[in-house]
């Protein structure tokens, strides 16, 4: 087994807290010599290990307050990166364990353990505020090496007061600002420069393992072109927006200083533009730095490369300045970095633009799966709860996200407030919990991730453990929701109706809510008015939806009384929503917006006898908008399915193929390789706006899986599923595959291959022990078991 590929079938046991003999160690940097946040260097820490007897097995356990890269005798222990990952560090610090037998067996004598330690999320810049020191102001490293000798004895050594530290060749390492290196300093640390570390008592009670795969470099991309928009300024185009870095293999003569700026878009002059990535919010006095700038000073050594592993960037383009030139595509390699998730699903059809839309949605998720599910890999890099709750059903189809989501949910639970509030993001920086920003937590649709994400993990993977573990978090969240609904009323409702009606005890109209964030048209002009607005149509809908799911979860867990209580509560909340938002005379739903009608149908908020009328009204709204969507953050994933399920399949396809803004294909036609945050992320003048890599609107690709290809899960873990292709939009063939826990499911259909030139030819593969309900476009239905079937 190589040092960089630990054997996943032989995981090293993690040392329990009472077995830790090592101590937390930190570089003893004088306080007046610590650079400001975002500009701090990485430090080298070193310890000696004397292997006195032949080794049968060697395991190292390591973690940090910061991020670390561990090596033995100058060789990296693992290909994992950004370890130990991003967590609620006050509650959870993840420990990595690596089998290093191959590095120490057969090599008795002295060995050198060395760690490169940087700020990472722990004390580096995080969030849209670029806040620093959010979990501590001093980095620290902890490692313990367990040696099992061939004679049956054991040796345990670890970080302690004998370790030494020194500044490294990494002059700056920040996840947002970027990494700076002086390659002339690599390996040039004088022995006299190594100083004693500081030992601190940080305890071991927060140490834990992670169920998520590690962050790794997972793919390399060759640039599609290099231009020179200005003399001496080169722009590298990877052809794909990614999260990661570049490897620069041409550094020039010794002393050459090169700057690399990573961006998502180009300006009119063909140069990289960064303005849209600068945080510029109403509560900020001025735009903040966009960051994403790496620098390197060449050592002039043959074969030397610059590849910054202590940071990542969201980018497609790289501006290179200071390179002696000429710079060619052969000198630059894009390195894609994210959580090493196993693919579980795919889709293709005979329409190239639809395929490119699917690819963009996949790449958007990949760019935002960096130890936590982030909103974007650039401006914020935050684990917004609303983003993941709406995308996770799509993500479970495309990748194995069970452990990835469970790890994140534990941070959600750890960050829950005493009153049950779920933060808008997890982990939650301290700066996002102070002043005005504190009031933006606990929003409907965001906090409901605590209920809806565990449920999706159960439905896809049969994971009941996560339901049990998160149950107290769900209960606390829903208790808080219930208190808010019963305890107060929105000022506008009080003014309009001084005496509350009986149903209002189940109407959630208090507190802050993001609502249907980012509907076409952008942010509200008056942010204060947006904050104060009554969004009870959205909040009460999620109140009903989450209590319904809580009842289902309670049934799975055998909590009969809880199931009855939440089912009754959900029914009461649905009734309250109907009393408030469905006109008793006309049956019309208000507010009359696409988002509200989509949610009313998807969440079962309108009576059965009004469903078709509501769907028809939704279709009318779409037509009134010039056959354009009008949904924002929360309801966009459900728009096309709701239309298709209520007799408006043709309209759903028209929206899918709409190519003027706002629409998905407008993004694709304007060159998007990831999904934009705003519908007009790149306007008609080519000017970029905010993030060009947000996966939320990409959840539309579930329509491709479930309706175009026709594959829908109808029972937990896909034990039973439905295959019902719904052709349209000129698509004449489509296929999809999904690896369920029972095996691979495949669906492929083609109208061109149909006998007689009409209908479709359909092929379905069913895993052993599973059942598929196959419904052909003409309504003919079949029930089939394991095997491959043709229709």
N, C-alpha and C positions, 0 to 999 in steps of 0.2 A: 504493500500500500504506500503510495507516494505521500509526501508531507502535505500536499495541497488537496488531496482527495481522501478525507476521513471516510472510513467504511460505514455507510449508513445502517448496515445490518448488525453492526457491533458497537452500539453507542456506549460511550464511556459513562459510567455512573457518576452523577454529580455528587460532590461532597456535601453532606448536610451541614447546616450552620455549626453544629457542635464539633464537626471534624476539621474546621478551618484552623490551621496553625499559622497561615500567612497573615501578613498585616497590610493594611492599605498604605501605599506610599505615594508621595507627591514630590514634584520638583520644588526645591526651596528657593523660589524666585522672590526677591525682596518686593514688597508691595509697590514701592515707587518705581520699579522696573517693569511692571506688568503693563503691556500696551492696552489700549482701549479695546473693548469688545469688537469682534469681527476682524481685528488686525493682529491677533495673537499668534505666536509661533507654535509649532509642535516641538515637544521635548523628547529626548531619548532617555530611557531608564534602563539600567543594566544590572544584572546579577550573575553570580557565578554558581555553577552546580558541579560538584565533584561526584562522578559516577565511579564508585569504588569496586563494584562487582558487576558481572555480566547481567544485562537486563532482559527479562522475558516480556515485560509489557511496561509501557510508559504512557501516562495520561496527564495532560496539563489542563487545568481549569483556570479560566481567566475572565475578568470583567473590568469595567472602568467607570468612573464618573467622568465622562468624556467619550472619545472613541479611540480605539487602540489598534495597532498592527503588531503582532507578536512574531518574533523570529528566534530560532535557535542556531547559534553559530553562523549567523548571517543569512540563513534560509528561512523564508516565511513558513509559518506553521500551517497556514490555511489560505485558500483563495477567498474566504469570506471577507466581506468588507463592511465598514461602518459599524463594526461590533463595538459594544454589545447591543446596539439598537436604541430606538427611541421609546421611552416609557415614562410613566409617572414615577420619576426616580425616587421620590420620598417613600413610595410604597413598593415599587418593583424595580429591581435591577437584574437584568438577565445575565446569566453565566454561560459561557461557551466551554465545551469540553472537547478536546482533540486527542486522538491516539497518535502519539509521536514516537512509537516504538521504533519505526524505521529510521528515525533520526538519531537514536541513542543506543540501540542494540548493537553490540559488537564494537562499541566505541567507548571503552572505559577511559576515565581521566576527566579533565576539566572541560566544561562546556559553558557557553555564554548564552544566557537568556536576555533578550532585549525587546523592549516595547517602544514603539513610536506613539506618543500620547498627544492627542489634540482635543480642542474644546468640544467638537461635535454639537449635539443638541443640548447637552448638559449646561454648558455656560457660553456657547457661541450664539450667534444671531438666530432667532426663531420668529416666525410669524410675520404678519404684515407690518408690525411695529418695529421690526428689526431689534427686538429686545434681547438683552444679554444677561448672563448670570441668573437665569430663571430658576435653576434648581441648586445652584451653588456657585461660589466664586473661585474655587480652587479645584483643579482636576486631580484625579487620583487613579492609581492602578492597583489591581489585586490579582495575584496569580499563585497557584499552588501546583507543584509537580509531584505526581505519585509514581514511584518506581517499584515495580515488582521484579525482584532478582531471581535468577535461575535457581539459586539455593533456597528459595522460599522466603527470604527476608524482604522487607520493604523499606524504602527510604522516602520520606516526605519532606520537601523543601519548598520554600515560597518567598514571596516578597517580604522583606524585613529591613531593619536599619542598616544592613550591610550593602544594600543596593545603592547605586550612584546615579546621578543624572547630569545631563549637559544639554545646552541648546543644540538643535539639529539643523540640518540643511534646509528644513522647511521653515521659512521665515514667516509665513502666514498660512493658516489652515482654518477656513470657515466654510460652513455648508452653503452660505448665501453669498458672501463676498468673493470667495474663491481661494485658491492655493498659490503661494509664491515659493519658489525654490531657487537656491543658489547651488547649482550642481557642482561647483568647485569645492563645496564643503562636504560632499558625500564621502564618508569614510575618513575624513580629515580631522576628526575630533582628537585633540591632544590629550594624552592621559592626564596631564595636569589640570585639564579643564573639567574633569569629572568630579562632582561634589556629592556629599552625603544627601540622601533624600530625607524628607520629613515623614515621620510615621504618624498616622492619625487613627483615632478610634471611631470608625464609621459604622462599625457593627456588621453583622451578617444576616440580620433578620429579614432584610428586604430582598435577599438573593433568591433567584428563581431561575427556572429554565424557560425556554420559549417553545411553544408548539409550532411556531411558524418556521418555514424554510429561511435560510440566511439570505442576506443581500450579497449578490455576486455579479461580476461581469458575465453577461449571458450571451452576448452577440457582438460581433464586430462588423462595421459597415465601411465600405470604401466610398469616398466622396464621389459625387457625380460631376463635380466641376470645381475649378479654382479660377477666380477672376481677380483683376487688379483695378478696382474702381478709382483709386488714387495712387500716384507713384509711391511705391514702397508699402502700400496697404493691400493685403491679400484677403479675399473672402472665400472661405471654403464652404461648399454646399454639400451636406450629407444626403440631401434628397429626402430626408425623413426627420421629423421632429421627434426627439428622443429625450430620455433622461440618462445622463452619464457624463462622459468626458471625451477628450480626444487624446490620442497618443501621437506626440510629435517626435519624429525620428531624425529630423534634420535641424540641429541646433546652432550650427555655425561655429566660427572660431571662438576660442576662450574669451569670456567677457561679453559675448553677444547677449543683449537683453531683449527678450521677446515677450510681447503681451498678447494674450488671447482673450477676446471678448466674445461671449456666447449669447446668441440671440435667436429669436423665433422668426424674425421678418427682416426685410430689406427696405431701405428708403428709396426715394426716387433716383438717387445717384448710384444705387446698387450696393451701397454700404450697409452694414448691420445697423439697425435702429433699436434703441433700448428704452425709449421714453415710455412706451406703453407698459413696460414691466416695472416701472417705478411706482411704488405704492403712493397713491394720491387720493386719500379719503377725506370726507368732510371733517373728520375729527383730527386730522393731521395738519400742523401749521404749514408744512411744505412737503413736496414730494421727497421720498427717501431714495436711497441708492438702489439701483436695479441689481447691483452686484454682478456675479457670474464672470469675474475677470481673473484669469490665471496669469502668472508671470514666471519666467524662468531665465536664469543667467547661465549661459553655457560654460561647461568645463573644457570644451574643445576636445573631448575624448572620442575616439572612433567607437561607433556602436552605442553611444549614450543616447537615451531617450528621455523625454519628459512625459510622465503619465501620472497626474495627480490623483491619488487614491483616497484622500481625506476630504473630498468634496464631490458633489455632483451638480450638474446644471441641466436645465431644460432648454434645449436648443435644436436648431437645424443648421444654423449658419455660425461660422466662427471667423471673426476678424483677426487677422494675424499682423501685428506691427513689430517692426524691429528685426524681422528676419532678413538675412543678407540677400536672399533670393538667388535664382528663381525658386518659388515654392510650387511644388507639383502635388497632384493627388496622391502620388506614391509616398509622400512625406507625412501624410496625415491619415490616421485611422480613427473612426468613430467607435467608441466602446460603450455599448448599452449596459446600464447598470440598474438592476432592480431586484426585488425579492424573487428568488429562483422558484417560481411557481410552475407546477406541472400543467401543461395544456390539457384541457378536457373537452374542447369543442371547437367546431369550425363550420364555415358556411361558404358556399360559392354559388353563383348563378351565371347566366349568359349575358348579363348586363354589366359592363365594365365599371360604370359609375357606382352602381350599387355595391359591387365588390370592393371598390375603393372606399366607400363609406364604411363598410364593415371593417376593412383594414384600419381605417382611421380610428374607429371606436376601440379596436383592440389595442392599437398603439397608444391611445390616450390612457387606457387603463394601465398598460405596462409602464408608461411614463409616470404614473401616480401610485405605483405599488412599491414604495421604497421603505420597507419595514412597517409602515403604516399606510392606510389608504389616504392619500393627500388630495387636496382640491386641484392643485397645480404644482409642477416642479420648479416654479420660478418665484412669483411674487409673494406667495404665502407659505406654500409647502406644509399646510396645516391639515390635521386629521378631522375635517369637518364631519360631524355625525350625520347631517342631512344627506351629504353626497353619497356616503356608503349605504345608507338605508335604501335609497332609491335605485342604486346601481347593483347591489349585491345579487339580485335574482339573475341579472345578466352575467355577472362575474362568475357565479357558480356554474353556469353553462360553459363558459369559456376556459376556466382554470379551476384547479383545486385550491380553493381559498378557505378551507375549513380551519386549519391551524393559523393561517394569516389573520382571519377574522376573530378567532378565539383570543389570540394574543392581544388584538386591539380592543376587544370587548372587556378584557380585564383592566385595561387602562380606562375605559369608559366607567367601569364600576369603581375603580380606585378613585377617580376624580369626582364621583357623585357628591353633591353637597349634603349636609345633614338634613335639609328640608326635602330632599329627594330630587332637586334640580339636576338635570343632566346638562353638562356643559355643551356649548356649541361645537367644541372640538375636543379630541383626545389624542395624545396628552394635551393638557391645558397649561400654557405658559402663565406665569404669575401676572404678567402685564396685561393679559387678556381678562383678568379677574378684578381689575381695579377701575375705579371711576365709571365713566359712561359705559365702557365695554362690558362691565359686570352685568349691566341690565340686559344685555343682548343674549344671555344664556337662558336655557329652558324653553326654547321655541318649539311649538308643535311641528312635527315633521322632522325635526332634528333630534330632540330628546327621545322620540319614539323609536329611534334606532336601537335603544336598549331592549325593545320588545321584538321588533320586526326582523332585525338581523339574526338573533338566535333562532327565531322560527324558520327562517330560510335555511339556516345550517341544518336544522333538524329535517326539513322536508327534502333537502338534497342529499344529505349524508347519513340521515338517521341518527344524528348526534343528539342524544337526550342529555348527556352530561352537561353540555353548555346551557341547556334549558334550566337544569337544576342549579347550576352555578350562578346563573344570572337572575334566577327567580327573585331573590331579595331586592335586586336592583330594579327589576320591573315593577315590583309591588310598591317600592318607595316612589318611583316615578309616577305611577298611576294614582297613588294616594295624594301626591302633590297636585296632580291635575284635578282630582276630585275636589280638593280643598279650594283650588283657584276657581273652579266652576261654581261651587256653592257659596263661597265666602264673599264675593264682591261682584259688581256689575260694571260694564264699561260706561264711562261718563256720557257718551253719546246716547246710550240706551236709557240711562237714567233720565236724561233730559227729555227724550222722546216719550218715555213711558215711566213716570215716577214710581208707580207701583209694579213690582215684577209679576209676571205671569207664572203659573205653576211650573211650566216646562223649563224656566230659566235656571233652575237649580242644576240642570244638566247641560247648560250652555256655557262653553268655555270662551269667555270674552274679555279676560283680564291677562295682564302680563305682556311681555314683548313677544312678537312673532315675526319671523321673516316672511311668512305668507308665501304666495306664489312668486318667489323672488325671480327677478330678471325675465319678466314677460317681455315680448318685443316692445322696444321703445326705451329700454335701459332703466337705470336707476331713477327713482323719483327725484324731482328737482328740489323738493323740500324734505330733507331727511328727518327733520324734527316732526313734521306732519306724518311721515311714513311710520315713524316709531309709535306715534300716538294713535294711529288709525285702528279701527275695530276690524280685526281679522278673524272674527268668531266663526265665519263660514269654513275657513281652513282648520282652525284649531279644534272646533267641535267635531269636524269630520274625522280628524286623526284620533280624537278622544274615543269616538265610536269604533274606529278601525283597530286601535291598539287594545281596547278592552275585549273586543271580539277575539283577537289573537291570544290575549291572556287567558281567556276561557278555554281555548283550544290547547294551549300549553298546559294549563292546569289539568285538563283531562289526560294528556299524555303522561303527566307526572303523578297521576292518581290522586289529585287534590280535588275531590268531588265538591266540597263546599265552596272552594275558591272558584271552581268552574261555574257553578250555579250563580254565584255572586257576580262574577264578571260578565256572564251571559246576560243576566238581568240588567246590569248596569249598561251594557252596550245597547240593549234594546231601548232603554230609557233615553240614552243619549241620541240614538237614531230618531226617536220620536221627537225629542227637543229640536233636532236639526230640521226635521220636517215642519214642525210648528213654526219655526222661525224663517225658513228659507224656501218653503213650497207654498205657493198661493193656493188657499183652500178652494177658491172658485175656479181658477183656470188650470191649476196643476203645474203652472210654470215655475221654474226654479230661478231663484235670484241669490246673489248677483248673477246676471246673465253674462257670464264670461265662459270662454272655452274651458279654462282650467276648472272652474267650479262645476260645470256640467260633466266634464270627464270624471272628476272625483266623485260626484254624486252617483254616477253609474258604476264606476269601479269599486267603490266602497259599499254599494248596496244601500244608499241613503234615500233613494226614491222608491215608492211602492211599485210593485211589479206592474200594475196597470198603467203607471206613468213612465215606465222605462223607454218605450218606443217613442213617446212624445218628446221626452227629454233628449233622446238620441237624435231625433229629427231636428230639434231646436239647435243642438250642437252642430249638426251638418249645415243648418242655415247660417249659423255664425261663421263657420268656415267659408261658406260661399260669400257672405257679406264682407269677409276680409280678402276677397279676391282669390279664393282658394289658397289661403295661407294659414298656417298655424298661428295661434295666439297664446300658446301655453308658455309657461316659464319653467322654473326649477323643478317643482314637485310633480306636476301632472304630465309632462311631456312623454315619459315612458309609456303611459297608458292611452295616449290619444289615438293612435292608429288601431290598437286592439279593440278599444271601445267602439270605434266606428265600424270595424269589420264584424264585430259580434252583434251589431244591431242593424244589419241590412245596408251598410254604407261601405262595403268593401271597395267599390270602385273609387269612392272619394278618398279612402285611406291610401290607395295607390297613387291617386293624383297628388296628394300631399307628399308622399314619399318621393315622387318624381318632380315635384315643384322645384324649379331651378332659379327662381328669383327670391330675394330675401324678404322675410325670414324663411329659411328652409335649410335642410341638411345638404342637399345637392348644390346649393349656392356656395356652401363652404368648399365642397369638393371641386367645383368648377373654378373657384378662386385659388386653388392650389393647396388646400388644407390636407395635411397628412395626419393630423390629429383633430379632435373635435374642439371647437372654440367655447370659451366661457360665455360670450355674448353671441346672439344670432348674427350680429354685424361685427364680428371680430376683425375682419378685414373689409373695410368699406369699399364702395365703388371706385374711390380714388386710390385704393391700395394702401390706405392708412390703417395700421393695426390698432386695436383697442383691447387693452387688458390682456388676460392670458389667452393664448391660442392652443392651450392643452388642458382642457377640462373634460373629464369623461362623462359627466352627468347626462348631457343631451345625447350622448352616444348610446344610451340605453335603448334607443329606437331599434337597435339591431336585434333585440329580442323578437320584434315583429318579423324579421327575416327568418329567424329560427322557427318561430311558432306558427306563423301564418303562410309565409312564402314557401318555406320548405315543409311546414305543417307538423312539426314535432312538439308536442306539449306533454309535460309531466302531469299525471292525474292522480298519482299515489306517491306516498313517501318513498324516497330513494329510487323512483322510476320502476318500482315493482310492476306498476301498470302505467301505460302511457297511451296517448292518442296520436295517430298519424292522420292528418286531414289537410293536405295541401290546398291552398286557396289561390290558384293562379290569377294573375292580373298584371296590369301595367306593361304588357308587352313582353314580360319574362316568359320564356318558353322552356326553360330547364332550371332546376335548382337542386342542390344537395346539401345535406348537413350531417354532422356526426357529433355524438356526445358520449363520453366515457362515464357511464354511471358506476356506482359501486358494484353493480352486478355484471358489468361488461359493456362493450361498445354497442351503441345503437347507431344505425345508419339509415338515412332516408335519401332517396334520389328519385326525381321524376323528370320526365321530358315529354312535351307534347309532340315534338318532332318524331320521336320514336314510337308514338302510339299507333297501334294497328289501324289501318284504314284512314290514317291522317286526321282522326278526331279523338278527343279525349286526351288522356295522358297515359304514359307507361310509368309504373311506380314500382320501386324495389325497396323493401324494408328488411333490415336485420334486427332481430330481437334477441337479447341475451338469454341464456338458459334461466329458467325459473321466472321469467317475466311474461307479461301479456300485453299485446298491443291491440287497441281498438282502431281499426283502419277504416276511414271514411273517405270514399272517393268523391270527386267534385260533383258527380251526379247524385250523391246521397247514398249510394250503395255502401253497406257497412259489413265488415268482417271482424272476427275476433281470432287472433293468431297467437301462437306461443313461440318458444325459442326456435331460432333458425332464420334463414333468409327466404323471403316470400316475394313473389312478383305478381303484379296486378295489371 
